[in-house]
Amino acid sequence: MHPPSYEQHLQAVRERFALGQCYPMALALHEATGWKIGCLVATWKHTAQSENTIRSIAHAYAIAPDGTVLDALGPSTRSELIDRYFRSTHRHVCSAWEETFDDEMQYRDFLLREFVGGDPTPGNREEFDGMMLPLLENAREAVAELGLAPNPALTCG
């Protein structure tokens, strides 16, 4: 068993990539497993009475061939994922859905459209890649450190 400080470190890594840097983690898991990438997307309001709706990506993850989802917290069901990210008292979810991507370029273009707006261009792809690459390197290290993949029994191939 690892000393408590190591366990605290692993918990901090899990939280970092489950609650804020899930986008590069989903890509790192995709690279390690070959699985599809999924994103929970929602439109929501601050309260049910709010006039304005906000569209955002609630979470990104990898999808195993059996439908299980994998993120920095480990494997879970879609139902567990929805509970974790949508059962909140500080947001009123108007609608929610899952977007899935077979490859990295589809996923990156989706993220660009969500964050930049409009169609991805070479200029904003380059800017996005410059921002994403260091985060992706950290996510790759976290995948290995957390023992998330590859799991030969679960990976495609």
PyMOL commands that place a pseudoatom at each C-alpha (Angstrom):
pseudoatom trace, name=CA, resn=MET, resi=1, chain=A, elem=C, hetatm=0, pos=[0.000, 0.000, 0.000]
pseudoatom trace, name=CA, resn=HIS, resi=2, chain=A, elem=C, hetatm=0, pos=[1.232, 3.464, -0.877]
pseudoatom trace, name=CA, resn=PRO, resi=3, chain=A, elem=C, hetatm=0, pos=[1.702, 6.130, 1.805]
pseudoatom trace, name=CA, resn=PRO, resi=4, chain=A, elem=C, hetatm=0, pos=[-1.248, 8.541, 2.225]
pseudoatom trace, name=CA, resn=SER, resi=5, chain=A, elem=C, hetatm=0, pos=[0.588, 11.309, 0.385]
pseudoatom trace, name=CA, resn=TYR, resi=6, chain=A, elem=C, hetatm=0, pos=[0.768, 9.148, -2.752]
pseudoatom trace, name=CA, resn=GLU, resi=7, chain=A, elem=C, hetatm=0, pos=[-2.944, 8.295, -2.486]
pseudoatom trace, name=CA, resn=GLN, resi=8, chain=A, elem=C, hetatm=0, pos=[-3.710, 11.996, -2.064]
pseudoatom trace, name=CA, resn=HIS, resi=9, chain=A, elem=C, hetatm=0, pos=[-1.611, 12.705, -5.143]
pseudoatom trace, name=CA, resn=LEU, resi=10, chain=A, elem=C, hetatm=0, pos=[-3.564, 10.127, -7.188]
pseudoatom trace, name=CA, resn=GLN, resi=11, chain=A, elem=C, hetatm=0, pos=[-6.866, 11.599, -5.989]
pseudoatom trace, name=CA, resn=ALA, resi=12, chain=A, elem=C, hetatm=0, pos=[-5.701, 15.064, -7.049]
pseudoatom trace, name=CA, resn=VAL, resi=13, chain=A, elem=C, hetatm=0, pos=[-4.760, 13.675, -10.492]
pseudoatom trace, name=CA, resn=ARG, resi=14, chain=A, elem=C, hetatm=0, pos=[-8.188, 12.017, -10.817]
pseudoatom trace, name=CA, resn=GLU, resi=15, chain=A, elem=C, hetatm=0, pos=[-9.984, 15.223, -9.897]
pseudoatom trace, name=CA, resn=ARG, resi=16, chain=A, elem=C, hetatm=0, pos=[-7.814, 17.343, -12.196]
pseudoatom trace, name=CA, resn=PHE, resi=17, chain=A, elem=C, hetatm=0, pos=[-8.678, 15.217, -15.223]
pseudoatom trace, name=CA, resn=ALA, resi=18, chain=A, elem=C, hetatm=0, pos=[-12.299, 14.505, -14.271]
pseudoatom trace, name=CA, resn=LEU, resi=19, chain=A, elem=C, hetatm=0, pos=[-13.255, 18.043, -13.272]
pseudoatom trace, name=CA, resn=GLY, resi=20, chain=A, elem=C, hetatm=0, pos=[-11.566, 20.396, -15.673]
pseudoatom trace, name=CA, resn=GLN, resi=21, chain=A, elem=C, hetatm=0, pos=[-9.128, 18.709, -18.012]
pseudoatom trace, name=CA, resn=CYS, resi=22, chain=A, elem=C, hetatm=0, pos=[-11.355, 15.917, -19.271]
pseudoatom trace, name=CA, resn=TYR, resi=23, chain=A, elem=C, hetatm=0, pos=[-10.873, 16.985, -22.917]
pseudoatom trace, name=CA, resn=PRO, resi=24, chain=A, elem=C, hetatm=0, pos=[-7.205, 15.973, -23.130]
pseudoatom trace, name=CA, resn=MET, resi=25, chain=A, elem=C, hetatm=0, pos=[-7.864, 12.946, -20.891]
pseudoatom trace, name=CA, resn=ALA, resi=26, chain=A, elem=C, hetatm=0, pos=[-10.507, 11.662, -23.318]
pseudoatom trace, name=CA, resn=LEU, resi=27, chain=A, elem=C, hetatm=0, pos=[-8.037, 12.039, -26.176]
pseudoatom trace, name=CA, resn=ALA, resi=28, chain=A, elem=C, hetatm=0, pos=[-5.261, 10.269, -24.223]
pseudoatom trace, name=CA, resn=LEU, resi=29, chain=A, elem=C, hetatm=0, pos=[-7.643, 7.404, -23.401]
pseudoatom trace, name=CA, resn=HIS, resi=30, chain=A, elem=C, hetatm=0, pos=[-8.645, 7.195, -27.071]
pseudoatom trace, name=CA, resn=GLU, resi=31, chain=A, elem=C, hetatm=0, pos=[-4.968, 6.974, -28.062]
pseudoatom trace, name=CA, resn=ALA, resi=32, chain=A, elem=C, hetatm=0, pos=[-4.296, 4.278, -25.475]
pseudoatom trace, name=CA, resn=THR, resi=33, chain=A, elem=C, hetatm=0, pos=[-7.346, 2.123, -26.248]
pseudoatom trace, name=CA, resn=GLY, resi=34, chain=A, elem=C, hetatm=0, pos=[-8.568, 2.951, -29.753]
pseudoatom trace, name=CA, resn=TRP, resi=35, chain=A, elem=C, hetatm=0, pos=[-12.049, 3.481, -28.305]
pseudoatom trace, name=CA, resn=LYS, resi=36, chain=A, elem=C, hetatm=0, pos=[-14.472, 6.167, -29.422]
pseudoatom trace, name=CA, resn=ILE, resi=37, chain=A, elem=C, hetatm=0, pos=[-14.510, 9.510, -27.643]
pseudoatom trace, name=CA, resn=GLY, resi=38, chain=A, elem=C, hetatm=0, pos=[-17.754, 10.684, -26.102]
pseudoatom trace, name=CA, resn=CYS, resi=39, chain=A, elem=C, hetatm=0, pos=[-18.901, 14.079, -24.906]
pseudoatom trace, name=CA, resn=LEU, resi=40, chain=A, elem=C, hetatm=0, pos=[-21.897, 14.872, -22.742]
pseudoatom trace, name=CA, resn=VAL, resi=41, chain=A, elem=C, hetatm=0, pos=[-23.271, 18.124, -24.123]
pseudoatom trace, name=CA, resn=ALA, resi=42, chain=A, elem=C, hetatm=0, pos=[-26.043, 20.162, -22.552]
pseudoatom trace, name=CA, resn=THR, resi=43, chain=A, elem=C, hetatm=0, pos=[-28.005, 23.329, -22.776]
pseudoatom trace, name=CA, resn=TRP, resi=44, chain=A, elem=C, hetatm=0, pos=[-28.714, 24.726, -19.343]
pseudoatom trace, name=CA, resn=LYS, resi=45, chain=A, elem=C, hetatm=0, pos=[-29.814, 27.761, -17.377]
pseudoatom trace, name=CA, resn=HIS, resi=46, chain=A, elem=C, hetatm=0, pos=[-28.624, 29.091, -14.051]
pseudoatom trace, name=CA, resn=THR, resi=47, chain=A, elem=C, hetatm=0, pos=[-32.194, 28.676, -12.759]
pseudoatom trace, name=CA, resn=ALA, resi=48, chain=A, elem=C, hetatm=0, pos=[-35.421, 27.386, -14.279]
pseudoatom trace, name=CA, resn=GLN, resi=49, chain=A, elem=C, hetatm=0, pos=[-36.609, 31.010, -14.500]
pseudoatom trace, name=CA, resn=SER, resi=50, chain=A, elem=C, hetatm=0, pos=[-33.507, 32.289, -16.336]
pseudoatom trace, name=CA, resn=GLU, resi=51, chain=A, elem=C, hetatm=0, pos=[-34.093, 33.645, -19.827]
pseudoatom trace, name=CA, resn=ASN, resi=52, chain=A, elem=C, hetatm=0, pos=[-30.751, 32.700, -21.383]
pseudoatom trace, name=CA, resn=THR, resi=53, chain=A, elem=C, hetatm=0, pos=[-29.596, 29.173, -22.108]
pseudoatom trace, name=CA, resn=ILE, resi=54, chain=A, elem=C, hetatm=0, pos=[-25.956, 28.167, -22.282]
pseudoatom trace, name=CA, resn=ARG, resi=55, chain=A, elem=C, hetatm=0, pos=[-24.608, 25.315, -24.374]
pseudoatom trace, name=CA, resn=SER, resi=56, chain=A, elem=C, hetatm=0, pos=[-21.539, 23.558, -23.042]
pseudoatom trace, name=CA, resn=ILE, resi=57, chain=A, elem=C, hetatm=0, pos=[-19.678, 20.284, -22.952]
pseudoatom trace, name=CA, resn=ALA, resi=58, chain=A, elem=C, hetatm=0, pos=[-20.248, 18.842, -19.500]
pseudoatom trace, name=CA, resn=HIS, resi=59, chain=A, elem=C, hetatm=0, pos=[-17.694, 16.042, -19.782]
pseudoatom trace, name=CA, resn=ALA, resi=60, chain=A, elem=C, hetatm=0, pos=[-15.512, 14.079, -22.227]
pseudoatom trace, name=CA, resn=TYR, resi=61, chain=A, elem=C, hetatm=0, pos=[-14.506, 10.412, -21.919]
pseudoatom trace, name=CA, resn=ALA, resi=62, chain=A, elem=C, hetatm=0, pos=[-13.686, 7.227, -23.826]
pseudoatom trace, name=CA, resn=ILE, resi=63, chain=A, elem=C, hetatm=0, pos=[-16.377, 4.669, -24.707]
pseudoatom trace, name=CA, resn=ALA, resi=64, chain=A, elem=C, hetatm=0, pos=[-15.510, 0.972, -24.418]
pseudoatom trace, name=CA, resn=PRO, resi=65, chain=A, elem=C, hetatm=0, pos=[-16.907, -1.477, -26.999]
pseudoatom trace, name=CA, resn=ASP, resi=66, chain=A, elem=C, hetatm=0, pos=[-19.376, -2.747, -24.365]
pseudoatom trace, name=CA, resn=GLY, resi=67, chain=A, elem=C, hetatm=0, pos=[-20.698, 0.804, -23.776]
pseudoatom trace, name=CA, resn=THR, resi=68, chain=A, elem=C, hetatm=0, pos=[-18.900, 1.370, -20.488]
pseudoatom trace, name=CA, resn=VAL, resi=69, chain=A, elem=C, hetatm=0, pos=[-17.395, 4.842, -20.228]
pseudoatom trace, name=CA, resn=LEU, resi=70, chain=A, elem=C, hetatm=0, pos=[-13.871, 5.495, -18.992]
pseudoatom trace, name=CA, resn=ASP, resi=71, chain=A, elem=C, hetatm=0, pos=[-12.508, 8.723, -17.591]
pseudoatom trace, name=CA, resn=ALA, resi=72, chain=A, elem=C, hetatm=0, pos=[-9.989, 9.738, -14.929]
pseudoatom trace, name=CA, resn=LEU, resi=73, chain=A, elem=C, hetatm=0, pos=[-12.243, 8.315, -12.213]
pseudoatom trace, name=CA, resn=GLY, resi=74, chain=A, elem=C, hetatm=0, pos=[-12.207, 4.881, -13.870]
pseudoatom trace, name=CA, resn=PRO, resi=75, chain=A, elem=C, hetatm=0, pos=[-14.947, 2.894, -15.597]
pseudoatom trace, name=CA, resn=SER, resi=76, chain=A, elem=C, hetatm=0, pos=[-18.615, 3.724, -15.055]
pseudoatom trace, name=CA, resn=THR, resi=77, chain=A, elem=C, hetatm=0, pos=[-21.973, 3.453, -16.752]
pseudoatom trace, name=CA, resn=ARG, resi=78, chain=A, elem=C, hetatm=0, pos=[-23.530, 6.296, -18.726]
pseudoatom trace, name=CA, resn=SER, resi=79, chain=A, elem=C, hetatm=0, pos=[-26.183, 6.547, -16.023]
pseudoatom trace, name=CA, resn=GLU, resi=80, chain=A, elem=C, hetatm=0, pos=[-23.509, 7.063, -13.355]
pseudoatom trace, name=CA, resn=LEU, resi=81, chain=A, elem=C, hetatm=0, pos=[-21.825, 9.652, -15.568]
pseudoatom trace, name=CA, resn=ILE, resi=82, chain=A, elem=C, hetatm=0, pos=[-25.084, 11.555, -16.074]
pseudoatom trace, name=CA, resn=ASP, resi=83, chain=A, elem=C, hetatm=0, pos=[-25.719, 11.534, -12.322]
pseudoatom trace, name=CA, resn=ARG, resi=84, chain=A, elem=C, hetatm=0, pos=[-22.215, 12.825, -11.654]
pseudoatom trace, name=CA, resn=TYR, resi=85, chain=A, elem=C, hetatm=0, pos=[-22.323, 15.705, -14.138]
pseudoatom trace, name=CA, resn=PHE, resi=86, chain=A, elem=C, hetatm=0, pos=[-26.003, 16.684, -14.409]
pseudoatom trace, name=CA, resn=ARG, resi=87, chain=A, elem=C, hetatm=0, pos=[-27.498, 16.140, -10.963]
pseudoatom trace, name=CA, resn=SER, resi=88, chain=A, elem=C, hetatm=0, pos=[-26.580, 19.571, -9.708]
pseudoatom trace, name=CA, resn=THR, resi=89, chain=A, elem=C, hetatm=0, pos=[-28.562, 22.172, -7.829]
pseudoatom trace, name=CA, resn=HIS, resi=90, chain=A, elem=C, hetatm=0, pos=[-26.695, 25.077, -9.417]
pseudoatom trace, name=CA, resn=ARG, resi=91, chain=A, elem=C, hetatm=0, pos=[-27.815, 24.387, -13.003]
pseudoatom trace, name=CA, resn=HIS, resi=92, chain=A, elem=C, hetatm=0, pos=[-31.126, 23.696, -14.644]
pseudoatom trace, name=CA, resn=VAL, resi=93, chain=A, elem=C, hetatm=0, pos=[-30.469, 21.326, -17.566]
pseudoatom trace, name=CA, resn=CYS, resi=94, chain=A, elem=C, hetatm=0, pos=[-32.831, 21.999, -20.480]
pseudoatom trace, name=CA, resn=SER, resi=95, chain=A, elem=C, hetatm=0, pos=[-31.532, 19.260, -22.777]
pseudoatom trace, name=CA, resn=ALA, resi=96, chain=A, elem=C, hetatm=0, pos=[-28.582, 16.898, -22.878]
pseudoatom trace, name=CA, resn=TRP, resi=97, chain=A, elem=C, hetatm=0, pos=[-27.116, 14.481, -25.393]
pseudoatom trace, name=CA, resn=GLU, resi=98, chain=A, elem=C, hetatm=0, pos=[-24.006, 12.533, -26.241]
pseudoatom trace, name=CA, resn=GLU, resi=99, chain=A, elem=C, hetatm=0, pos=[-21.730, 13.311, -29.174]
pseudoatom trace, name=CA, resn=THR, resi=100, chain=A, elem=C, hetatm=0, pos=[-19.354, 10.511, -30.239]
pseudoatom trace, name=CA, resn=PHE, resi=101, chain=A, elem=C, hetatm=0, pos=[-16.206, 10.585, -32.336]
pseudoatom trace, name=CA, resn=ASP, resi=102, chain=A, elem=C, hetatm=0, pos=[-14.331, 7.774, -34.029]
pseudoatom trace, name=CA, resn=ASP, resi=103, chain=A, elem=C, hetatm=0, pos=[-11.119, 9.684, -34.480]
pseudoatom trace, name=CA, resn=GLU, resi=104, chain=A, elem=C, hetatm=0, pos=[-9.009, 12.467, -33.083]
pseudoatom trace, name=CA, resn=MET, resi=105, chain=A, elem=C, hetatm=0, pos=[-9.615, 14.969, -35.891]
pseudoatom trace, name=CA, resn=GLN, resi=106, chain=A, elem=C, hetatm=0, pos=[-13.422, 14.755, -35.574]
pseudoatom trace, name=CA, resn=TYR, resi=107, chain=A, elem=C, hetatm=0, pos=[-13.086, 15.336, -31.823]
pseudoatom trace, name=CA, resn=ARG, resi=108, chain=A, elem=C, hetatm=0, pos=[-10.656, 18.241, -32.170]
pseudoatom trace, name=CA, resn=ASP, resi=109, chain=A, elem=C, hetatm=0, pos=[-12.851, 19.914, -34.783]
pseudoatom trace, name=CA, resn=PHE, resi=110, chain=A, elem=C, hetatm=0, pos=[-15.867, 19.510, -32.489]
pseudoatom trace, name=CA, resn=LEU, resi=111, chain=A, elem=C, hetatm=0, pos=[-13.977, 21.101, -29.598]
pseudoatom trace, name=CA, resn=LEU, resi=112, chain=A, elem=C, hetatm=0, pos=[-12.881, 23.958, -31.849]
pseudoatom trace, name=CA, resn=ARG, resi=113, chain=A, elem=C, hetatm=0, pos=[-16.450, 24.589, -33.005]
pseudoatom trace, name=CA, resn=GLU, resi=114, chain=A, elem=C, hetatm=0, pos=[-17.657, 24.559, -29.398]
pseudoatom trace, name=CA, resn=PHE, resi=115, chain=A, elem=C, hetatm=0, pos=[-14.949, 26.861, -28.052]
pseudoatom trace, name=CA, resn=VAL, resi=116, chain=A, elem=C, hetatm=0, pos=[-14.138, 29.100, -31.029]
pseudoatom trace, name=CA, resn=GLY, resi=117, chain=A, elem=C, hetatm=0, pos=[-17.376, 28.964, -32.991]
pseudoatom trace, name=CA, resn=GLY, resi=118, chain=A, elem=C, hetatm=0, pos=[-17.672, 28.427, -36.714]
pseudoatom trace, name=CA, resn=ASP, resi=119, chain=A, elem=C, hetatm=0, pos=[-15.693, 26.045, -38.858]
pseudoatom trace, name=CA, resn=PRO, resi=120, chain=A, elem=C, hetatm=0, pos=[-12.159, 25.132, -37.807]
pseudoatom trace, name=CA, resn=THR, resi=121, chain=A, elem=C, hetatm=0, pos=[-9.459, 26.894, -39.826]
pseudoatom trace, name=CA, resn=PRO, resi=122, chain=A, elem=C, hetatm=0, pos=[-5.742, 26.108, -40.044]
pseudoatom trace, name=CA, resn=GLY, resi=123, chain=A, elem=C, hetatm=0, pos=[-5.022, 29.153, -37.866]
pseudoatom trace, name=CA, resn=ASN, resi=124, chain=A, elem=C, hetatm=0, pos=[-7.338, 28.252, -35.023]
pseudoatom trace, name=CA, resn=ARG, resi=125, chain=A, elem=C, hetatm=0, pos=[-6.383, 24.551, -35.287]
pseudoatom trace, name=CA, resn=GLU, resi=126, chain=A, elem=C, hetatm=0, pos=[-2.757, 25.560, -34.773]
pseudoatom trace, name=CA, resn=GLU, resi=127, chain=A, elem=C, hetatm=0, pos=[-3.655, 27.741, -31.791]
pseudoatom trace, name=CA, resn=PHE, resi=128, chain=A, elem=C, hetatm=0, pos=[-5.812, 24.972, -30.315]
pseudoatom trace, name=CA, resn=ASP, resi=129, chain=A, elem=C, hetatm=0, pos=[-3.075, 22.363, -30.782]
pseudoatom trace, name=CA, resn=GLY, resi=130, chain=A, elem=C, hetatm=0, pos=[-0.592, 24.687, -29.097]
pseudoatom trace, name=CA, resn=MET, resi=131, chain=A, elem=C, hetatm=0, pos=[-2.875, 24.894, -26.084]
pseudoatom trace, name=CA, resn=MET, resi=132, chain=A, elem=C, hetatm=0, pos=[-3.855, 21.216, -26.091]
pseudoatom trace, name=CA, resn=LEU, resi=133, chain=A, elem=C, hetatm=0, pos=[-0.455, 19.554, -26.571]
pseudoatom trace, name=CA, resn=PRO, resi=134, chain=A, elem=C, hetatm=0, pos=[0.960, 20.241, -23.076]
pseudoatom trace, name=CA, resn=LEU, resi=135, chain=A, elem=C, hetatm=0, pos=[-2.347, 19.194, -21.518]
pseudoatom trace, name=CA, resn=LEU, resi=136, chain=A, elem=C, hetatm=0, pos=[-2.395, 16.051, -23.653]
pseudoatom trace, name=CA, resn=GLU, resi=137, chain=A, elem=C, hetatm=0, pos=[1.130, 15.129, -22.546]
pseudoatom trace, name=CA, resn=ASN, resi=138, chain=A, elem=C, hetatm=0, pos=[0.022, 15.475, -18.912]
pseudoatom trace, name=CA, resn=ALA, resi=139, chain=A, elem=C, hetatm=0, pos=[-3.080, 13.394, -19.618]
pseudoatom trace, name=CA, resn=ARG, resi=140, chain=A, elem=C, hetatm=0, pos=[-0.986, 10.629, -21.224]
pseudoatom trace, name=CA, resn=GLU, resi=141, chain=A, elem=C, hetatm=0, pos=[1.161, 10.506, -18.098]
pseudoatom trace, name=CA, resn=ALA, resi=142, chain=A, elem=C, hetatm=0, pos=[-1.967, 10.402, -15.927]
pseudoatom trace, name=CA, resn=VAL, resi=143, chain=A, elem=C, hetatm=0, pos=[-3.425, 7.496, -17.946]
pseudoatom trace, name=CA, resn=ALA, resi=144, chain=A, elem=C, hetatm=0, pos=[-0.295, 5.487, -17.172]
pseudoatom trace, name=CA, resn=GLU, resi=145, chain=A, elem=C, hetatm=0, pos=[-0.040, 6.636, -13.555]
pseudoatom trace, name=CA, resn=LEU, resi=146, chain=A, elem=C, hetatm=0, pos=[-3.684, 5.846, -12.808]
pseudoatom trace, name=CA, resn=GLY, resi=147, chain=A, elem=C, hetatm=0, pos=[-3.461, 2.488, -14.604]
pseudoatom trace, name=CA, resn=LEU, resi=148, chain=A, elem=C, hetatm=0, pos=[-6.428, 3.330, -16.840]
pseudoatom trace, name=CA, resn=ALA, resi=149, chain=A, elem=C, hetatm=0, pos=[-5.171, 1.748, -20.064]
pseudoatom trace, name=CA, resn=PRO, resi=150, chain=A, elem=C, hetatm=0, pos=[-4.317, -0.270, -21.929]
pseudoatom trace, name=CA, resn=ASN, resi=151, chain=A, elem=C, hetatm=0, pos=[-6.269, -3.191, -20.594]
pseudoatom trace, name=CA, resn=PRO, resi=152, chain=A, elem=C, hetatm=0, pos=[-5.831, -5.988, -23.150]
pseudoatom trace, name=CA, resn=ALA, resi=153, chain=A, elem=C, hetatm=0, pos=[-9.156, -7.529, -22.152]
pseudoatom trace, name=CA, resn=LEU, resi=154, chain=A, elem=C, hetatm=0, pos=[-11.001, -4.318, -22.997]
pseudoatom trace, name=CA, resn=THR, resi=155, chain=A, elem=C, hetatm=0, pos=[-9.148, -2.691, -25.880]
pseudoatom trace, name=CA, resn=CYS, resi=156, chain=A, elem=C, hetatm=0, pos=[-10.114, -3.072, -29.500]
pseudoatom trace, name=CA, resn=GLY, resi=157, chain=A, elem=C, hetatm=0, pos=[-7.965, -5.023, -31.827]
for i in range(1, 157): cmd.bond("trace and resi %d" % i, "trace and resi %d" % (i + 1))
show_as sticks, trace
zoom trace
